[in-house]
Amino acid sequence: MITYNDIYEASRKERYSEQLQKLSKSFIIDVSNYLKEKKEIASKEDDVFSDVIIKTKKQLESAITSFKELIRRRKKKILDLVLIAAETGISKQDFDNMLQFEKDLFEELMKCMDLSEKKLNQILNGKEEHENEMIIFKTEVASFVDLTGEKLGPFQEGQIVNIPKEIAKILIDDGKAEVIAE
């Protein structure tokens, strides 16, 4: 069972260390159970002025504040690690100290960084990917709503338009249009 002191101590260690601190795999669940238990005690209406209830409410507020600070600091450290890892790689120790949801966050952020880096390199190398595609309609197409909610059309057979690639792909796959060679 976790205590207020455990939460406070974890927050304090995280504050004064540059590296992610090791937390037990069940830390978040333990904190959740602790907070639920304290909320139940603090919500009892038996004696609003009871010293135990007043102390529990203060402890609950402090525990929530400490936990939020702990998570905020850990997220900041993970963001820093993402920036470092994007340039150099990551220390195995730092990855080992992450909780599972933090590892998932790290992986998703790394994917975003990789994608951003690829787009930057494409632009720098003059291979910027065009967002639109020039197509010619093979049949009449009634008006429809695009992915952003804007109305497109109606379009006539033989009409040439420059539309978003996603929409062009759908129309081409349905045999209603074809790409005009650049």
C-alpha positions as CSV (number, residue, x, y, z in Angstrom):
1,M,0.0,0.0,0.0
2,I,1.3,3.4,-1.0
3,T,1.3,6.3,1.4
4,Y,1.3,10.1,1.1
5,N,5.0,10.1,2.0
6,D,5.7,7.7,-0.9
7,I,4.0,10.0,-3.4
8,Y,5.7,13.1,-1.9
9,E,9.1,11.3,-1.9
10,A,8.7,10.2,-5.6
11,S,7.8,13.8,-6.5
12,R,10.8,15.2,-4.6
13,K,13.3,12.7,-6.1
14,E,11.9,13.5,-9.6
15,R,12.3,17.2,-8.9
16,Y,16.0,17.0,-7.9
17,S,17.2,14.6,-10.5
18,E,17.8,15.2,-14.2
19,Q,17.0,11.6,-15.1
20,L,13.8,9.8,-14.9
21,Q,13.4,8.0,-11.5
22,K,12.5,4.4,-11.2
23,L,8.9,3.9,-10.1
24,S,7.2,0.5,-9.5
25,K,5.2,-0.9,-12.3
26,S,2.1,-0.6,-10.2
27,F,2.8,3.0,-9.0
28,I,-0.1,4.6,-10.9
29,I,-2.6,2.0,-9.8
30,D,-1.3,2.3,-6.2
31,V,-1.8,6.1,-6.3
32,S,-5.2,5.6,-7.8
33,N,-6.2,3.3,-4.9
34,Y,-4.7,5.6,-2.3
35,L,-6.6,8.6,-3.7
36,K,-9.9,6.7,-3.9
37,E,-9.5,5.6,-0.3
38,K,-8.7,9.1,0.9
39,K,-11.6,10.6,-1.0
40,E,-14.0,8.1,0.6
41,I,-12.7,9.1,4.1
42,A,-12.8,12.8,3.2
43,S,-16.3,12.7,1.9
44,K,-17.9,11.2,5.0
45,E,-20.5,13.6,6.4
46,D,-20.5,12.2,9.9
47,D,-18.5,14.9,11.5
48,V,-17.4,17.7,9.2
49,F,-15.1,19.2,11.9
50,S,-13.5,15.9,12.8
51,D,-9.7,16.2,13.0
52,V,-9.3,13.0,11.0
53,I,-11.5,14.2,8.2
54,I,-9.8,17.6,8.1
55,K,-6.3,16.0,8.1
56,T,-7.4,13.5,5.4
57,K,-8.7,16.3,3.1
58,K,-5.4,18.3,3.4
59,Q,-3.4,15.1,2.8
60,L,-5.6,14.3,-0.2
61,E,-5.1,17.8,-1.7
62,S,-1.3,17.6,-1.1
63,A,-1.1,14.1,-2.6
64,I,-3.0,15.2,-5.7
65,T,-0.7,18.2,-6.1
66,S,2.5,16.1,-5.6
67,F,1.3,13.5,-8.0
68,K,0.4,16.1,-10.7
69,E,3.9,17.7,-10.3
70,L,5.5,14.3,-10.5
71,I,3.7,13.5,-13.8
72,R,4.4,16.9,-15.2
73,R,8.1,16.7,-14.5
74,R,8.2,13.1,-16.0
75,K,6.5,14.3,-19.2
76,K,9.0,17.2,-19.5
77,K,11.9,14.7,-19.1
78,I,10.3,12.5,-21.7
79,L,10.0,15.4,-24.1
80,D,13.7,16.2,-23.5
81,L,14.6,12.6,-24.1
82,V,12.6,12.6,-27.4
83,L,14.6,15.6,-28.6
84,I,17.9,13.9,-27.6
85,A,16.9,10.6,-29.1
86,A,15.9,12.2,-32.3
87,E,19.5,13.5,-32.7
88,T,21.7,10.9,-30.9
89,G,19.7,7.9,-29.6
90,I,18.4,7.1,-26.1
91,S,20.1,5.7,-23.0
92,K,18.7,2.3,-22.2
93,Q,18.5,3.3,-18.5
94,D,16.2,6.1,-19.3
95,F,13.9,3.9,-21.3
96,D,13.9,1.3,-18.5
97,N,12.8,3.9,-15.9
98,M,9.6,4.7,-18.0
99,L,6.2,3.4,-17.0
100,Q,4.4,1.6,-19.9
101,F,2.2,4.6,-20.8
102,E,5.3,6.7,-20.8
103,K,7.0,4.3,-23.2
104,D,4.0,4.5,-25.5
105,L,4.1,8.3,-25.3
106,F,7.8,8.2,-26.1
107,E,7.3,5.9,-29.1
108,E,4.5,8.0,-30.5
109,L,6.5,11.2,-30.1
110,M,9.5,9.6,-31.8
111,K,7.2,8.6,-34.8
112,C,6.1,12.3,-35.0
113,M,9.7,13.5,-34.9
114,D,10.7,11.0,-37.6
115,L,7.9,12.1,-39.8
116,S,8.7,15.7,-39.3
117,E,12.4,15.1,-40.1
118,K,11.4,13.3,-43.3
119,K,9.1,16.2,-44.4
120,L,11.9,18.7,-43.6
121,N,14.4,16.8,-45.7
122,Q,11.9,16.5,-48.6
123,I,11.4,20.3,-48.5
124,L,15.2,20.9,-48.3
125,N,15.8,18.5,-51.2
126,G,13.1,20.1,-53.3
127,K,10.9,17.1,-53.2
128,E,8.0,18.7,-51.3
129,E,5.0,16.5,-51.5
130,H,2.0,18.2,-53.1
131,E,-1.2,18.2,-51.1
132,N,-3.4,18.4,-54.2
133,E,-3.7,16.3,-57.3
134,M,-4.8,17.3,-60.8
135,I,-7.5,15.0,-62.1
136,I,-9.9,14.8,-65.0
137,F,-13.4,13.5,-64.5
138,K,-14.5,10.5,-66.6
139,T,-18.1,10.8,-65.6
140,E,-20.5,13.3,-64.1
141,V,-20.2,13.5,-60.3
142,A,-22.7,15.1,-58.0
143,S,-21.6,17.5,-55.3
144,F,-20.2,16.0,-52.1
145,V,-18.6,17.0,-48.9
146,D,-14.8,16.7,-48.5
147,L,-12.8,15.6,-45.5
148,T,-12.9,19.1,-44.0
149,G,-16.6,19.5,-44.5
150,E,-16.4,21.8,-47.5
151,K,-18.8,21.2,-50.4
152,L,-17.1,20.1,-53.7
153,G,-18.8,19.8,-57.1
154,P,-20.9,19.0,-59.0
155,F,-18.4,18.0,-61.7
156,Q,-19.0,17.4,-65.4
157,E,-17.4,14.7,-67.6
158,G,-14.1,16.0,-68.9
159,Q,-13.8,18.7,-66.3
160,I,-10.2,19.2,-64.9
161,V,-9.8,20.1,-61.2
162,N,-7.0,20.3,-58.7
163,I,-8.3,18.7,-55.4
164,P,-6.8,17.2,-52.3
165,K,-4.9,13.9,-52.9
166,E,-7.2,11.9,-50.5
167,I,-10.3,12.9,-52.4
168,A,-8.6,12.3,-55.8
169,K,-7.6,8.8,-54.7
170,I,-11.2,7.9,-53.8
171,L,-12.5,9.2,-57.1
172,I,-9.8,7.4,-59.1
173,D,-10.4,4.2,-57.2
174,D,-14.1,4.4,-58.0
175,G,-13.3,4.9,-61.7
176,K,-14.9,8.3,-61.8
177,A,-11.6,10.2,-62.6
178,E,-8.0,9.8,-63.6
179,V,-4.8,11.6,-62.9
180,I,-3.5,14.1,-65.4
181,A,0.2,13.4,-66.0
182,E,2.4,16.3,-64.9
